[in-house]
Amino acid sequence: MTPVDSSNQPISRLPLEGKNVVLGVSGSIAAYKAADFTSKLVQTGATVDVILTSSAREFVGKSTFEALTHRPVTTGLWEANSELSIDHVALALRADCLIIAPATANTLAKLAVGISDDPLTATYLATEAPVIVAPAMDADMFASPSNRRNVATLESDGVKIAGPAEGRLASGLVGKGRMVDPEYLVGLVRQAIGRNGDYTGRNVIVSAGGTRQPIDPVRFISNRSTGKMGYAIAEAARDRGANVTLVTAAALPAPAGCDVVSTATVEDMRNVIVPASKNADLLVMAAAISDFSPVNVADSKIKKKDSGTMSLELFKVEDFMPLATGPKLVKVAFAAETNDLEENAQAKAAPKGAAFVVANNVIEPGSGFGTDTNKVTFVDANGVTEPQPIMPKADVAHAILDRALPLLSE
Ligand SMILES: Cc1cc2nc3c(=O)[nH]c(=O)nc-3n(C[C@H](O)[C@H](O)[C@H](O)COP(=O)(O)O)c2cc1C
């Protein structure tokens, strides 16, 4: 079976292989979502130890988590033969990350004042690992002065507060109190564990997706880019400690831990990327930027004609990559080609100011738009080529970051 990452893309190396995640589940109605979250965490390759509070056990059973993690689940400090009854801080010491999802108002309050009357709160106090909490509760409970005070205390103690999200709550009311998506939480765990990686402190901008140039209020011209490659680069850079800005024209779910700027046209992307480049270490232009755009954009929908043809006059859009500059900036371009791959890619490197170009033949099987794998060649302005094997896009992303890292300024 091919391993997949949190976005269901195949990968050869699981992102949290060899890492220990402790998941605390407290007694919110959202506890049922913790089973899905556990499964997704296990799929990252992490060893997952689950602690259930006694209230959580009213909502979900121990066996579910034991079956998902293939490990004993902790429910009490005084359980016979449990690891914690012998060494009550064992999980705290082993953890690379502690995440509490869902986190009740009660548990947040106990954490904020340092109460340690169950395995979860004891583990929180004893761990030096990064801690994430995902509150889930009624909107009025979340907004109550005491809960807000507790959340602020935890935040100033260095705890990452994930959410809660707005939406329909178990009460039937709509408000801010939903536990954030398990998929998103997996991204936050990956970011927390990678916080001291080789891209720590680096500002990385990644563009993704295919730009859309309007024809009229309902139509546009675009291309087949799905954004998968750019998102994989953004996630990989995040997992290695970078501060990532993802400038996207794609409709994929926003990866956790990245600043995501949604754009549509080339102009939108230019207006974000050119100024942001001034402070960036690395710009990876994985977006498929439109080369041509309609000369006239109609104010109202162009009417259908019964017969005949219609022509659209297009102008050549100026490439803004040469305008993206900064004192530390290293640039990586992409070249989607269907022929003369290396020559075409080499010709693009110097005008764009790219340290290297990631060239791919988009009509080769397993390569290019929409696929989960890619076969690329790194080409520089001098024509030095480094062909890469066919790889999952997550691995291509890491190969690009590996290639760029030694080029970054001290
Ligand atoms: C049906 C039901 C649903 C509950 N849902 C929530 C919730 O979503 N969030 C919350 O903070 N408390 C919720 N509570 C209250 C907690 O279960 C209660 O405060 C408990 O003491 C929490 O214990 P724990 O933090 O140790 O898990 C709920 C209680 C019941 C009976």
The ligand as an ORCA input file, in Angstrom:
! r2SCAN-3c Opt
* xyz 0 1
  C     -23.663     16.139     26.377
  C     -22.542     16.990     26.859
  C     -21.776     17.686     25.959
  C     -20.735     18.495     26.397
  N     -19.982     19.173     25.472
  C     -19.003     19.989     25.907
  C     -18.232     20.713     24.961
  O     -18.416     20.596     23.739
  N     -17.258     21.502     25.423
  C     -16.996     21.651     26.746
  O     -16.100     22.424     27.096
  N     -17.705     20.959     27.659
  C     -18.696     20.138     27.268
  N     -19.417     19.438     28.197
  C     -19.088     19.584     29.618
  C     -17.873     18.737     29.993
  O     -18.063     17.386     29.666
  C     -17.581     18.889     31.481
  O     -17.190     20.228     31.737
  C     -16.527     17.935     31.978
  O     -16.277     18.201     33.338
  C     -15.236     18.046     31.190
  O     -14.236     17.229     31.759
  P     -12.807     17.082     31.089
  O     -12.336     18.454     30.765
  O     -11.974     16.466     32.161
  O     -12.940     16.191     29.938
  C     -20.469     18.606     27.790
  C     -21.225     17.866     28.694
  C     -22.253     17.073     28.239
  C     -23.047     16.288     29.254
*
